[in-house]
Amino acid sequence: MKRPKAIPVHYRILTGMVVGIVAGAIVQLAGVDPVIIASINQWVKPVGDVFLRLIFMMVIPLIFCALILGVGEFSDLRYLRRIGLRTLAYTISVSIVSVIIGITMVTVFKPGSGIPEASRQQMVSQYAEQMKSITESPVYNRERSIPDMIVSIVPRNPIEDMVNAFNPAYQGGGILAVMFFSLMIGIALISVKSEKAAAFKATIEGFYEVIMKVIAMVMDFAPFGVASLLFVLISTTGWDVMLALSKYVAVVIAALAIHQFGTYSLLLKVLGKKSPIEFFKQIDEVMLTAFSTSSSNATLPTALRAAQDKLKLPKRVSNFVLTVGSTTNQNGTALFEGITILFLAQCFNIDLTFGKQIMVIVISILAGVGTAGVPGGSLPVMAIILVSVGIPAEAIGIIIGVDRILDMCRTVLNVSGDLTAAVVISEWERKESE
Ligand code: ASP
């Protein structure tokens, strides 16, 4: 008997998403008591948590293998330097475009003027508890100076950084230090031409293949995880806050959409020589994963898989660009931070001078590089920027209620941006080798 054809994973994830959203909305609209919702969520939430943990479980081993293999595949250090510089130049230029789009939108539509003082106060006090976790985080408190942060990227003990990679209270380099360590091993591997080094590389290759298989298995569970994550989100979102901030939410989503479908399409077509429609179809599973997990790091495994199996990009380019990009190339985050800072300035009637606006642009771009690829990773960084332009950090309380939904959308942009970069840089490399 012929086995029925399996439903493609992106359809299954989409189904999970719809089920989660519809069920969450029904619970909200039916006016179910928040205490009952909390006790339902006590059982539903672990399903999503297990899914996230299953993915995060693979991220560090994956970064380790992908970077060693990505770099180790270059026959010469010159190629690595070229790809590194190209990735850097590309990241900075495209981030500038994204922040300019965001800042133009927020200046034209002014979503911050007209929010009544009373609702502002109410939102700030309603989210005071969550605000505490942001202002108490080591990123915000800047317990490390900038030079210290740079030094911590070079790990003293890489295992310590691996262990603490997702620990928000960790003071070391974390995931960037893990990348540094893996890059060093990869670089050394290029020049060690012994049989044993080849065996080491083959082992890492084998490990990488097995990790990919684990990820494929985990993605089979994704529809349930995604349904759970979205159910919890929708059933607990305060829609009154959403309504009060609807203009701001609309401006952020519209700006993200312009960058995603405008800038990226243009880059793909002109520089990457690839049809944007085909590209977005090929990365649908990646976008769905980014949307439901709100984490670029958690989406890295799916992105690497799509680059290899669907976009058919050369492994050495995609492994390097996607892995490094999952933490450092975050156009969605940069755009979001630019909009939100100016929005909050509008809310508090603070007139930012031209110099301060330029500062917002520059810091937002840097923030895109320095933000952890985890849910809500940009909030502590944003608190720092706010204070540096003279807005109280507590102002973030205004947007916390809608942040998760915006986080889902900006993470899609962050991850699509990494894949767009991988397509463009692969094309440049292809031309170079002709
Ligand atoms: N959640 C985002 C990401 O992982 C980071 C952020 O903007 O909060 O890409």
Residues whose N, C-alpha, C, O or C-beta is under 5 A from the ligand:
A	BS01	LIG	S294 S295 S296 N297 T333 A372 G373 V374 P375 G376 G377 S378 D407 T411 N414
